[in-house]
Amino acid sequence: MEKLLTLNLSIALAGIVLCLLGILLILVGAKADKRTDRCFILIYLCLILFVLSNMTGLLLRGRPGRLVRVGLCVSNFCEFLFPCLTVYLVSDCLLSIVDPEREQRSIRSMLTFLTLVHVALLILSQFNGMYYVLDAGNIYHRSAWYPLSYIMTTMMILTDAYLLHRYQNRLTKREITAFRIYFIVPGIALVIQIFVYGISILIFSTIIAALAMYVFIISDQTERYYQKEKENTELRIDLMLSQIQPHFLFNSLWVIQEICRTDPRRAEKAIGQFSRFLRHNMDSLTSDKMILFTEELEHTRCYIELQQLRFMDQLKVEYDLACTTFTIPTLTLQPLVENAITYGVRKNESGCGTVKLQTMELADCYKVIVTDNGPGFTPGELPEGERSHIGIRNVRTRLQQVCGGSLQIVSALGKGTTATITLPKTDAAADRLPGRKEKQYADFCH
């Protein structure tokens, strides 16, 4: 008996250490999504409480005394309770992956019902001894209805197996492997535990399976995270390339070259604008955060003035900036102004026209509006040109990903085009600019 007690206590201590390592891995290791992290922390906490209750039972069994008997009742109750709660949490984790929209309400309700039935029968067994009894010497004995204590848990595992098979197309290979390990390994141990009494096989196998499951899931989610980062980087590169088109670079340099011969000071200013324009585009490659609107406006102004050097009086730009004290994703305003010039103003028969930049503040959002008096286009159709499509798609994606904003484009033949950026308010106080910059841009607007 001493050897068996030592073996079980060693298994229990090893199980606690593994669970604590699992929690440490979650807290300081690679991050999965928050729901997965939270779910596995709860799983490991349940397993730790399961192991502690098992250790308490091992140490108290056979000792005399009323308090010992109470302690044994509590520890035995927990030994039957926490495995079921662990399976419920695993089921919730599986459902969160295969059913993120929470459409399978009937299955969720059934799993909750099975858990509640298990708890109710467990409470009942404390009074009628249907699962186990304690004799006068506080020795634990299984009762005839002991196998019933595994029925609800087994039904939950079978339900999970059904979900795993039914929605395997929504899971990656690693996720499928992770859940199979958790259901198969403890399942085998469960069958063995029913017939083999005395050794805590189920405890250790459950902990090992839970650790293996988390390792598989976290490795899969980490891989997807880096894949998403790669896609975001490619999007930023596409965005930059869509902003710095070869013919614009050529035309700008050609205009600057011509100005150098006639007006060196003006040429110096143009080179400075051109340099700032390029620097902003380069910086955007590593920026996925909001920037001050005034910074985006400055970048757009550099672009406009370079275009005005080329088209002179043919291009006019008006500013109606009611507010500038907010933030905006980088490279969202300039592409719209570029479209307004290229597919608006320059498409007029005379090649002349006006672009208007306007901002306004509403109760729940800021709006940035770019309007041109070009020929317009049929509603629902973007102007011809691949760059226009890429630029608008990039702006929409960037607005949605970075701040939950949106872009709306309204046009009509012969009436021009209006592009409206909507930026939801998040923390207006944090977005305020220093008074010096507000004054600087107020002076610029006038």
ABEGO torsion letter per residue (X at the ends): XAAAAAAAAAAAAAAAAAAAAAAAAAAABBBBBAAAAAAAAAAAAAAAAAAAAAAAAAAABGBBEAAAAAAAAAAAAAAAAAAAAAAAAAAAAAAAAABAAGABAAAAAAAAAAAAAAAAAAAAAAAAGAABBBBAAGBBBBBAAAAAAAAAAAAAAAAAAAAAAAAAAABBAAAAAAAAAAAAAAAAAAAAAAABBGBBAAAAAAAAAAAAAAAAAAAAAAAAAAAAAAAAAAAAAAAAAAABBAAAAAAAAAAAAAAAAABAAAAAAAAAAAAAAAAAAAAAAABABBBBAAAAAAAAAAAAAAAAAAAEAABBBBBBBABABBBBBBGAAAAAAAAAAAABAAABAAGBEBBBBBBBBBAABBBBBBBBABAEBBBGBBBBEAAAAAAAAAAAAAAAAAAGBBBBBBBBBGAEBBBBBBBBBABAAAABBBAAAAAAAAAAAX
